[in-house]
């Protein structure tokens, strides 16, 4: 943001118009809003996402499960839908009511059939396919915070630019009026 525009507020100049002062104030207010609202929006959005991830994590229960098949060794073609360094594999676990169930969930790559792992089930006993890990929650909250802060900043800059466009229209209309008056005065002198 050019500081010379803000300096117009305090400089005495016969060429300074009301639109120049308004543009300087608009720039100053926009800068102040960016300094306050951008970090606030980022932190608020990150907190909301972090809180939602905590609630999802609290709503799920870890259970001991056994792999019924070998897990793919690497994320890629062999592991459709692998997330966060994990691959999908079929596991078997005993539900709280004593029934044996099977389902697909995210596990570490390279585990073999018969290996034990920890799976997560929701409050109804259904297996969660892609449970949120603490690392995933941090990454997600940071990403959402950055996007929210960037969006807020861009919206404020856009509002500033829209205000400048409106001020320029007013400035150009005033110039047109002044030129028309000057032209009329010049014609009267020549007569």
Secondary structure, 3 states (H helix, E strand, C coil): CCHHHHHCCCCCCCCCCHHHHHHHHHHHHHHHHHHHHHHHHHHHHHHHHHHHHHHHHHHCEEEEEEECCCCCCCCCCCCCCCECCEEEEEEEEECCCCCEEEEEEEEECCCCCCCEEEEEECCCCCECCCCCCHHHHHHHHHHHHHHHHHHHHHHHHHHHHHHHHHHHHHHHHHHHHHHHHHHHHHHHHHC
